[in-house]
Amino acid sequence: SVEHGRELFNGKQAACATCHRVNGAGAQDGPDLSKISAIRQPRDLLESIVFPSISFARGFEPFNVLLTDGRVVSGVIARETAHDVVLRTNDLSEIRIARTAIDDMRPSQTSIMPQGLESRLTRDELQDLLDAGINASSDALNSPPPRAPRHSRPLASARVETVNDSPSACTNSSLFN
């Protein structure tokens, strides 16, 4: 049912609302899904859940950043200035990297959206989740847009780490070979 799909979207089992927003509710760390059915078919939605790294919504492309000390940090660009790049990692933490500490920066082929969501849901639950997404999307066409754009979150409310303390940094520089 659509109602059960909404419960899954907002609940801990699927936890979609941890990153995604629908009709003004939910987080802004992933694409807003309010109008998704206007631009995607149900099959596309299913593909995005089962294979989250197959394509990326504009503004949510993942990057691998090779640091001058040899570590690699991966994530989506949350914001950037002339002096810093802030990446949002797959655990939704944010890492501020000075541009002077960046040796190379390349698009990644791996989404920060967790893999394996479909394995935590039954076939019926997955169908309910898709039905809720399709239903919410068509309802969203007549609703006002969300008030705040995704990059407007104040820095003070975000979890920001420096790159030196980052658990998301690793030494796998083979991503750049």
ROTOR-795945 format. One record per residue: residue number from 0; residue in one letter; chain; y negated, x negated, z negated of N, C-alpha, C in turn. Coordinates in nm, 2 decimals, padded with zeros to 4 digits. Each point is the difference from the previous one (the first is absolute). Layout:
# ROTOR-795945
PT:NUM:a:A:Y:X:Z:Y:X:Z:Y:X:Z
...
# end
This chain:
# ROTOR-795945
PT:0:s:A:00.12:-00.08:00.00:-00.12:00.08:00.00:-00.13:-00.09:00.00
PT:1:v:A:-00.10:00.06:00.05:-00.13:-00.08:00.00:-00.04:-00.03:-00.14
PT:2:e:A:00.01:00.10:-00.09:-00.04:-00.03:-00.14:00.08:-00.12:-00.06
PT:3:h:A:00.13:00.00:00.02:00.08:-00.11:-00.05:-00.04:-00.13:00.07
PT:4:g:A:-00.04:00.00:00.12:-00.05:-00.12:00.07:-00.12:-00.05:-00.06
PT:5:r:A:-00.09:00.09:-00.04:-00.13:-00.04:-00.07:00.03:-00.06:-00.13
PT:6:e:A:00.10:00.05:-00.08:00.04:-00.05:-00.12:00.06:-00.15:00.02
PT:7:l:A:00.08:-00.02:00.10:00.05:-00.13:00.03:-00.11:-00.10:00.04
PT:8:f:A:-00.10:00.05:00.08:-00.11:-00.08:00.04:-00.08:-00.05:-00.12
PT:9:n:A:-00.02:00.09:-00.10:-00.08:-00.03:-00.11:00.08:-00.06:-00.12
PT:10:g:A:00.13:00.01:00.00:00.08:-00.04:-00.11:00.05:-00.14:00.01
PT:11:k:A:00.08:-00.04:-00.10:00.04:-00.14:-00.01:00.11:-00.04:00.10
PT:12:q:A:00.08:00.10:00.04:00.12:-00.03:00.09:-00.05:-00.05:00.13
PT:13:a:A:-00.09:00.06:00.07:-00.05:-00.05:00.13:-00.13:-00.08:-00.02
PT:14:a:A:-00.08:00.05:-00.10:-00.12:-00.07:-00.04:-00.10:-00.03:00.11
PT:15:c:A:-00.01:00.09:00.10:-00.09:-00.02:00.12:-00.14:00.00:-00.05
PT:16:a:A:-00.04:00.09:-00.09:-00.14:00.01:-00.05:-00.05:-00.13:-00.07
PT:17:t:A:00.10:-00.09:-00.03:-00.04:-00.13:-00.06:-00.09:-00.07:00.10
PT:18:c:A:00.02:00.01:00.12:-00.08:-00.07:00.11:-00.07:00.09:00.09
PT:19:h:A:00.05:00.12:00.03:-00.05:00.09:00.10:-00.08:00.12:-00.05
PT:20:r:A:-00.09:00.05:00.08:-00.09:00.11:-00.04:00.03:00.11:00.09
PT:21:v:A:00.00:00.13:-00.05:00.01:00.12:00.08:-00.10:00.10:-00.05
PT:22:n:A:-00.09:00.05:00.08:-00.10:00.10:-00.04:-00.07:-00.04:-00.12
PT:23:g:A:-00.04:-00.12:-00.01:-00.09:-00.05:-00.11:00.08:-00.04:-00.13
PT:24:a:A:00.13:00.02:00.00:00.08:-00.04:-00.12:00.09:-00.12:00.03
PT:25:g:A:00.01:-00.09:-00.09:00.09:-00.11:00.01:-00.09:-00.13:00.01
PT:26:a:A:00.07:-00.11:00.03:-00.07:-00.13:00.00:-00.05:-00.03:00.14
PT:27:q:A:-00.08:-00.11:00.01:-00.06:-00.04:00.13:00.05:-00.14:00.04
PT:28:d:A:00.12:-00.04:-00.05:00.05:-00.13:00.04:00.08:00.00:00.13
PT:29:g:A:00.04:00.12:00.05:00.07:00.01:00.12:-00.08:00.10:00.09
PT:30:p:A:00.04:00.02:00.12:-00.07:00.10:00.09:00.00:00.14:-00.06
PT:31:d:A:-00.12:00.06:00.02:-00.01:00.14:-00.04:00.08:00.09:00.10
PT:32:l:A:00.09:00.08:-00.06:00.09:00.08:00.08:-00.04:00.14:00.02
PT:33:s:A:-00.12:00.03:-00.04:-00.05:00.14:00.01:00.01:00.06:00.14
PT:34:k:A:-00.02:-00.07:00.10:00.00:00.05:00.14:00.11:-00.06:00.08
PT:35:i:A:00.11:-00.05:-00.06:00.10:-00.08:00.07:00.07:00.08:00.11
PT:36:s:A:00.03:00.13:-00.03:00.07:00.08:00.10:-00.09:00.02:00.13
PT:37:a:A:-00.13:-00.02:-00.01:-00.08:00.02:00.11:00.01:-00.12:00.10
PT:38:i:A:00.05:-00.11:-00.05:00.01:-00.12:00.08:00.14:-00.06:00.01
PT:39:r:A:00.09:00.05:-00.08:00.14:-00.04:00.01:00.10:00.11:00.00
PT:40:q:A:00.11:-00.02:00.06:00.11:00.10:00.00:00.09:-00.02:-00.12
PT:41:p:A:00.07:00.10:-00.04:00.09:-00.01:-00.12:00.09:-00.12:00.01
PT:42:r:A:00.05:-00.03:00.12:00.09:-00.12:00.02:-00.07:-00.13:-00.03
PT:43:d:A:-00.13:00.00:00.03:-00.08:-00.12:-00.03:-00.02:-00.02:-00.15
PT:44:l:A:-00.02:00.11:-00.07:-00.01:00.00:-00.15:00.13:-00.05:-00.06
PT:45:l:A:00.12:00.05:00.05:00.13:-00.05:-00.05:00.01:-00.15:00.03
PT:46:e:A:-00.03:-00.04:00.12:00.01:-00.14:00.03:-00.09:-00.09:-00.09
PT:47:s:A:-00.12:00.05:-00.04:-00.08:-00.08:-00.08:00.06:-00.01:-00.14
PT:48:i:A:00.07:00.10:-00.05:00.06:-00.01:-00.13:00.13:-00.09:00.00
PT:49:v:A:00.08:00.01:00.11:00.12:-00.07:00.00:-00.02:-00.15:00.05
PT:50:f:A:-00.10:-00.02:00.09:-00.03:-00.13:00.05:-00.15:-00.03:-00.02
PT:51:p:A:-00.05:-00.02:-00.12:-00.14:-00.01:-00.02:-00.07:-00.12:00.07
PT:52:s:A:00.08:-00.10:00.04:-00.06:-00.11:00.07:00.00:00.01:00.15
PT:53:i:A:00.04:00.11:00.05:00.00:00.01:00.15:-00.13:00.01:00.06
PT:54:s:A:-00.10:00.06:-00.07:-00.14:00.01:00.05:-00.09:00.02:-00.12
PT:55:f:A:-00.13:-00.04:00.02:-00.09:00.01:-00.11:-00.12:00.08:00.04
PT:56:a:A:-00.05:00.08:-00.09:-00.13:00.07:00.02:-00.11:-00.10:00.00
PT:57:r:A:-00.10:00.03:00.09:-00.12:-00.08:00.00:-00.07:-00.02:-00.13
PT:58:g:A:-00.03:-00.12:-00.04:-00.06:-00.03:-00.13:00.11:-00.03:-00.11
PT:59:f:A:00.12:00.02:00.03:00.11:-00.03:-00.09:00.10:-00.10:00.05
PT:60:e:A:-00.04:-00.08:00.09:00.08:-00.11:00.06:00.02:-00.11:-00.11
PT:61:p:A:00.13:-00.04:-00.02:00.02:-00.10:-00.10:-00.02:-00.14:00.06
PT:62:f:A:-00.04:-00.10:-00.09:-00.03:-00.13:00.04:00.08:-00.10:-00.09
PT:63:n:A:00.04:-00.12:00.06:00.04:-00.11:-00.08:-00.11:-00.10:00.00
PT:64:v:A:-00.04:-00.05:-00.11:-00.10:-00.10:-00.01:00.05:-00.13:-00.06
PT:65:l:A:-00.01:-00.11:00.08:00.05:-00.13:-00.04:-00.12:-00.07:-00.07
PT:66:l:A:00.02:-00.03:-00.12:-00.11:-00.07:-00.08:00.00:-00.15:00.02
PT:67:t:A:-00.11:-00.06:-00.02:-00.01:-00.15:00.01:00.10:-00.07:-00.09
PT:68:d:A:00.04:00.06:-00.11:00.10:-00.07:-00.09:00.15:00.03:00.05
PT:69:g:A:00.02:00.07:00.11:00.13:00.02:00.05:00.06:00.13:-00.03
PT:70:r:A:-00.05:00.07:-00.10:00.05:00.13:-00.03:-00.03:00.11:00.10
PT:71:v:A:00.07:00.11:00.00:-00.02:00.11:00.10:-00.02:00.12:-00.09
PT:72:v:A:-00.10:00.08:00.03:-00.03:00.13:-00.06:00.00:00.10:00.11
PT:73:s:A:00.07:00.12:-00.03:00.01:00.10:00.09:-00.06:00.13:-00.05
PT:74:g:A:-00.06:00.08:00.09:-00.05:00.13:-00.04:-00.09:00.06:00.11
PT:75:v:A:-00.07:00.11:-00.03:-00.09:00.06:00.09:-00.14:-00.03:-00.05
PT:76:i:A:-00.09:-00.03:00.10:-00.14:-00.03:-00.04:-00.06:00.12:-00.06
PT:77:a:A:-00.04:-00.01:-00.13:-00.06:00.11:-00.07:-00.15:00.00:00.02
PT:78:r:A:-00.06:-00.12:00.01:-00.14:-00.02:00.03:-00.02:-00.15:00.02
PT:79:e:A:-00.11:-00.03:00.07:-00.04:-00.14:00.02:-00.15:-00.02:00.01
PT:80:t:A:-00.04:-00.12:-00.04:-00.14:-00.04:00.01:00.00:-00.13:00.08
PT:81:a:A:-00.12:-00.06:00.01:-00.01:-00.13:00.07:00.07:-00.11:-00.08
PT:82:h:A:00.02:00.02:-00.13:00.06:-00.10:-00.08:00.14:00.02:-00.05
PT:83:d:A:00.04:00.13:00.00:00.13:00.04:-00.06:00.08:00.10:00.09
PT:84:v:A:00.13:00.00:-00.02:00.09:00.10:00.05:00.07:00.06:-00.12
PT:85:v:A:00.01:00.13:-00.01:00.08:00.06:-00.11:00.12:00.07:00.07
PT:86:l:A:00.12:-00.04:-00.04:00.12:00.06:00.05:00.06:00.09:-00.10
PT:87:r:A:00.05:00.12:00.05:00.08:00.09:-00.09:00.14:-00.03:00.03
PT:88:t:A:00.08:-00.04:-00.10:00.14:-00.03:00.02:00.09:00.12:-00.01
PT:89:n:A:00.13:-00.02:00.02:00.09:00.12:-00.01:00.02:00.06:-00.14
PT:90:d:A:-00.04:-00.08:-00.10:00.00:00.06:-00.14:-00.14:00.06:-00.03
PT:91:l:A:-00.09:00.02:00.10:-00.13:00.06:-00.01:-00.10:-00.08:-00.08
PT:92:s:A:00.04:-00.13:-00.03:-00.10:-00.08:-00.07:-00.09:-00.06:00.11
PT:93:e:A:-00.12:-00.05:-00.04:-00.09:-00.06:00.10:-00.02:-00.14:-00.03
PT:94:i:A:00.00:-00.09:00.10:-00.02:-00.14:-00.01:-00.12:-00.04:00.07
PT:95:r:A:-00.10:-00.06:-00.07:-00.12:-00.06:00.06:00.03:-00.14:00.05
PT:96:i:A:-00.03:-00.03:00.12:00.03:-00.13:00.06:-00.13:-00.05:00.06
PT:97:a:A:-00.05:-00.12:-00.05:-00.12:-00.06:00.06:00.04:-00.04:00.15
PT:98:r:A:-00.09:00.02:00.09:00.02:-00.03:00.14:00.03:-00.15:00.01
PT:99:t:A:-00.06:-00.08:-00.08:00.02:-00.15:00.00:00.15:-00.03:-00.04
PT:100:a:A:00.07:00.09:-00.07:00.14:-00.03:-00.04:00.10:00.05:00.11
PT:101:i:A:-00.05:00.06:00.11:00.08:00.05:00.11:00.02:-00.10:00.11
PT:102:d:A:00.13:-00.04:00.02:00.03:-00.09:00.11:00.02:00.07:00.13
PT:103:d:A:00.08:00.12:-00.01:00.03:00.08:00.12:00.02:00.14:-00.05
PT:104:m:A:-00.02:00.10:00.09:00.02:00.14:-00.04:00.05:00.07:00.13
PT:105:r:A:00.12:00.06:-00.02:00.07:00.06:00.12:00.05:00.14:-00.04
PT:106:p:A:00.01:00.09:00.10:00.05:00.13:-00.02:00.15:-00.02:-00.05
PT:107:s:A:00.04:00.09:-00.09:00.14:00.00:-00.04:00.08:00.11:00.07
PT:108:q:A:00.13:-00.01:00.00:00.08:00.11:00.06:00.06:00.09:-00.11
PT:109:t:A:-00.04:-00.03:-00.12:00.06:00.08:-00.12:-00.10:00.08:-00.07
PT:110:s:A:00.02:00.13:00.00:-00.09:00.09:-00.07:00.00:-00.02:-00.15
PT:111:i:A:-00.11:00.04:-00.07:00.00:-00.01:-00.14:00.07:00.13:-00.06
PT:112:m:A:00.02:00.10:00.09:00.07:00.12:-00.04:00.14:-00.03:-00.03
PT:113:p:A:00.05:00.04:-00.12:00.14:-00.04:-00.03:00.11:00.05:00.10
PT:114:q:A:00.09:-00.08:00.02:00.12:00.03:00.09:00.10:00.08:-00.09
PT:115:g:A:00.08:00.09:00.07:00.11:00.06:-00.07:-00.03:00.13:-00.07
PT:116:l:A:-00.12:00.06:00.03:-00.03:00.13:-00.07:00.11:00.11:00.04
PT:117:e:A:00.04:-00.01:00.12:00.10:00.10:00.05:00.13:-00.01:-00.08
PT:118:s:A:00.03:-00.11:-00.05:00.13:-00.02:-00.08:-00.01:00.06:-00.14
PT:119:r:A:-00.12:00.03:-00.05:-00.02:00.06:-00.13:-00.01:00.15:00.01
PT:120:l:A:00.00:00.06:00.12:-00.01:00.14:00.02:00.12:00.05:00.08
PT:121:t:A:00.04:00.13:-00.03:00.10:00.06:00.07:-00.05:00.04:00.14
PT:122:r:A:00.08:00.04:00.09:-00.05:00.05:00.13:-00.09:00.12:-00.02
PT:123:d:A:00.04:00.09:-00.09:-00.09:00.12:-00.02:-00.13:-00.04:-00.06
PT:124:e:A:00.00:-00.09:-00.09:-00.13:-00.05:-00.06:-00.09:-00.06:00.10
PT:125:l:A:00.06:-00.08:00.09:-00.07:-00.07:00.10:-00.06:00.11:00.10
PT:126:q:A:00.07:00.10:00.03:-00.05:00.11:00.08:-00.11:00.07:-00.07
PT:127:d:A:00.01:00.03:-00.13:-00.10:00.06:-00.07:-00.13:-00.08:00.00
PT:128:l:A:00.01:-00.13:-00.02:-00.11:-00.09:00.00:-00.07:00.00:00.14
PT:129:l:A:00.07:00.00:00.11:-00.05:00.01:00.13:-00.07:00.14:00.02
PT:130:d:A:00.06:00.11:-00.05:-00.05:00.13:00.02:-00.14:00.01:-00.08
PT:131:a:A:00.00:-00.06:-00.12:-00.13:00.00:-00.07:-00.10:-00.08:00.07
PT:132:g:A:00.03:-00.11:00.06:-00.10:-00.08:00.07:-00.05:00.07:00.12
PT:133:i:A:00.08:00.07:00.07:-00.04:00.08:00.12:-00.08:00.11:-00.04
PT:134:n:A:00.04:00.07:-00.11:-00.08:00.12:-00.05:-00.14:-00.04:-00.05
PT:135:a:A:00.00:-00.11:-00.08:-00.13:-00.04:-00.06:-00.09:-00.05:00.11
PT:136:s:A:00.06:-00.06:00.11:-00.09:-00.05:00.11:-00.06:00.11:00.07
PT:137:s:A:00.07:00.11:00.03:-00.06:00.11:00.07:-00.10:00.07:-00.09
PT:138:d:A:00.02:00.01:-00.13:-00.10:00.06:-00.09:-00.12:-00.08:00.00
PT:139:a:A:00.01:-00.13:00.01:-00.11:-00.10:-00.02:-00.10:00.02:00.12
PT:140:l:A:00.04:00.05:00.11:-00.09:00.02:00.11:-00.12:00.08:-00.04
PT:141:n:A:00.01:00.09:-00.09:-00.10:00.09:-00.04:-00.07:-00.03:-00.13
PT:142:s:A:00.04:-00.12:-00.06:-00.06:-00.04:-00.13:-00.10:-00.11:00.02
PT:143:p:A:-00.09:-00.02:-00.09:-00.10:-00.10:00.01:00.07:-00.14:-00.01
PT:144:p:A:-00.06:-00.10:00.06:00.06:-00.14:-00.01:-00.02:-00.05:-00.15
PT:145:p:A:00.09:-00.10:-00.04:-00.02:-00.06:-00.13:-00.14:-00.05:-00.02
PT:146:r:A:-00.05:00.00:-00.12:-00.13:-00.04:-00.03:-00.03:-00.15:00.01
PT:147:a:A:00.10:-00.08:-00.04:-00.02:-00.15:00.00:00.09:-00.07:00.10
PT:148:p:A:-00.06:-00.09:00.08:00.09:-00.08:00.09:00.08:-00.09:-00.08
PT:149:r:A:00.11:-00.05:00.06:00.10:-00.08:-00.08:-00.06:-00.13:-00.05
PT:150:h:A:-00.10:-00.06:00.06:-00.05:-00.13:-00.04:-00.11:00.02:-00.10
PT:151:s:A:-00.03:00.12:-00.05:-00.11:00.02:-00.09:00.03:-00.01:-00.15
PT:152:r:A:00.13:-00.03:-00.03:00.03:-00.01:-00.14:-00.07:-00.12:-00.06
PT:153:p:A:-00.07:00.02:-00.12:-00.07:-00.10:-00.06:00.09:-00.12:-00.04
PT:154:l:A:-00.05:-00.12:00.01:00.08:-00.12:-00.03:00.04:00.00:-00.15
PT:155:a:A:-00.08:00.06:-00.09:00.03:00.00:-00.14:00.13:00.08:-00.03
PT:156:s:A:00.03:00.10:00.09:00.12:00.08:-00.03:00.12:-00.05:00.07
PT:157:a:A:-00.01:-00.10:00.08:00.12:-00.06:00.07:00.06:-00.11:-00.08
PT:158:r:A:00.13:-00.01:00.01:00.07:-00.12:-00.06:-00.02:-00.12:00.10
PT:159:v:A:-00.08:-00.09:-00.04:-00.02:-00.12:00.08:00.05:-00.12:-00.06
PT:160:e:A:00.07:-00.08:00.07:00.05:-00.13:-00.05:-00.06:-00.11:00.08
PT:161:t:A:-00.01:-00.12:-00.05:-00.04:-00.11:00.08:00.13:-00.06:00.07
PT:162:v:A:-00.02:-00.06:00.11:00.12:-00.05:00.07:00.08:-00.10:-00.09
PT:163:n:A:-00.07:-00.08:-00.08:00.08:-00.10:-00.08:00.09:00.06:-00.10
PT:164:d:A:-00.02:00.13:-00.04:00.08:00.06:-00.10:00.09:00.11:00.06
PT:165:s:A:00.00:00.00:00.13:00.07:00.11:00.07:00.15:-00.01:00.00
PT:166:p:A:00.07:00.10:-00.05:00.15:00.01:00.02:00.04:00.02:00.14
PT:167:s:A:-00.09:00.05:00.08:00.03:00.03:00.14:00.00:-00.12:00.09
PT:168:a:A:-00.06:-00.11:-00.05:00.00:-00.12:00.08:00.14:-00.07:00.00
PT:169:c:A:00.04:-00.05:00.11:00.13:-00.07:00.00:-00.02:-00.13:00.08
PT:170:t:A:00.11:-00.08:00.01:-00.01:-00.13:00.07:00.07:00.01:00.14
PT:171:n:A:00.02:00.12:00.05:00.07:00.01:00.12:-00.10:-00.01:00.12
PT:172:s:A:-00.03:-00.12:00.03:-00.10:-00.02:00.12:00.08:00.01:00.13
PT:173:s:A:00.13:00.02:00.00:00.07:00.01:00.13:-00.05:00.12:00.08
PT:174:l:A:-00.07:00.10:-00.06:-00.06:00.11:00.07:-00.10:-00.05:00.10
PT:175:f:A:-00.05:-00.12:-00.01:-00.10:-00.05:00.09:00.05:-00.11:00.09
PT:176:n:A:00.13:-00.02:00.01:00.05:-00.10:00.09:00.05:00.06:00.13
# end
